[in-house]
Amino acid sequence: MDEIIAFTRGVPPVESFPVKRLEECAKLALELDAGRVLQYGTAAGYAPLREWIAHEYRVSVDQILIGQGSLQLLDTLARVTLTAQDAFFLEQPTYDRVLTIFRRSGAGLAGIALRDGRLDFGQLESKLKSGIVPRYFYLIPDFQNPSGALMPLEDRRRLIRLAQDHHFHLIEDGPYRHLRYYGEDLPTLFELAPEQVIHTSSFSKLISPGLRVGFMILPPNLFQSVRKFAEDTYINASYLNQAIASEFIERGWLSQNLVELKELYRPRLDTLLQALDEHFNGMATWIKPQGGFFVGMNLNEGLRVPDRERSQSAGLVLSDSRGFFLEGGDQFIRLPFCALNSAQIREGVKRLRSLFPDY
Ligand SMILES: Cc1ncc(COP(=O)(O)O)c(C=O)c1O
């Protein structure tokens, strides 16, 4: 068997890392600000980066909390604000690690289905009508992990109206938003209704996950308690890494990097969509994403995701799809396309198709 093809982790490829520029940023951060970046700091984060984020999102700097990746902040938010008495909604499917974090909080989780990439408002409204109102509804409106879906503007507005009417908050996770290969930006939930939304995002997919720099925009009433918990737990996330990200942005390299990443990833998405059309037409459905890292495929009735042994026998590794769902998930396959080159993508889809010989 040739190399194993891994359709598993949604990670950026090594060739996307701006190593030389990061080297320079690390050197500058140490030369210019060693006293701050090598010292303990306040839990809120490295001030120049917080200020840039506040400016970008047009909010007060006092609302910006920087963490060791956005996952850490989601975990901290869950620990500080969620109890076993709370209800918590998420899209189904959703990002598996976030599902784990919120499941651990003990809150009563409920999945609201994404059907052909659209949120099932019937399901959401009937839950609300039955009196189940969540403390939060966690969503990834831009190029969702794992489905690739983009929430249409009318759905964003409708969701916000429901959140306002029933008094719950939306947690909007946006790490893929700036990786748009086609079409025009839609307003974020946060831009549409800042008072109703906790927005979180990350530099993991825009610079490098190894930096572990993510941030959260919190309403003033929550900011201090979440920040205090962070301080009591780990003092602060790495200022050196935050300063590297900050230097990177200050030099204009983030926008340049985004242009380069899109040039690298767009053809990979195109190749994957072509290969799926060629091999899975009529036996599965998928959304054609306009950005992000993933295409999510739903197999037709009667077909099941092959188990680990069968996939491996074809030289493939697939994610355990059940991790993206509260229940079910054995007809769903997440296909991350950024970390594979075109030849690997074509070969991977061919191998995947070979696992359904009877169809
Ligand atoms: C939707 C979503 N949120 C958060 C993360 C993790 O971000 P970070 O590296 O900032 O913790 C990922 C990474 O795959 C993701 O897909």
The ligand as an SDF file (V2000), in Angstrom:
LIG
                    3D

 16 16  0  0  0  0  0  0  0  0999 V2000
  -14.7720   25.6200   15.2200 C   0  0  0  0  0  0  0  0  0  0  0  0
  -13.4530   25.5670   15.9000 C   0  0  0  0  0  0  0  0  0  0  0  0
  -13.2740   26.2440   17.0410 N   0  0  0  0  0  0  0  0  0  0  0  0
  -12.1000   26.2390   17.6940 C   0  0  0  0  0  0  0  0  0  0  0  0
  -11.0250   25.5260   17.1990 C   0  0  0  0  0  0  0  0  0  0  0  0
   -9.7420   25.5030   17.9800 C   0  0  0  0  0  0  0  0  0  0  0  0
   -9.1590   26.7210   17.9650 O   0  0  0  0  0  0  0  0  0  0  0  0
   -7.8530   27.0040   18.8430 P   0  0  0  0  0  0  0  0  0  0  0  0
   -6.7100   26.3860   18.1320 O   0  0  0  0  0  0  0  0  0  0  0  0
   -7.8010   28.4990   18.8650 O   0  0  0  0  0  0  0  0  0  0  0  0
   -8.0560   26.4400   20.2080 O   0  0  0  0  0  0  0  0  0  0  0  0
  -11.1520   24.8080   16.0250 C   0  0  0  0  0  0  0  0  0  0  0  0
  -10.0270   24.0110   15.5320 C   0  0  0  0  0  0  0  0  0  0  0  0
  -10.1290   23.1190   14.7280 O   0  0  0  0  0  0  0  0  0  0  0  0
  -12.4000   24.8170   15.3660 C   0  0  0  0  0  0  0  0  0  0  0  0
  -12.6120   24.1170   14.2430 O   0  0  0  0  0  0  0  0  0  0  0  0
  1  2  1  0
  2  3  1  0
  2 15  2  0
  3  4  2  0
  4  5  1  0
  5  6  1  0
  5 12  2  0
  6  7  1  0
  7  8  1  0
  8  9  2  0
  8 10  1  0
  8 11  1  0
 12 13  1  0
 12 15  1  0
 13 14  2  0
 15 16  1  0
M  END
$$$$
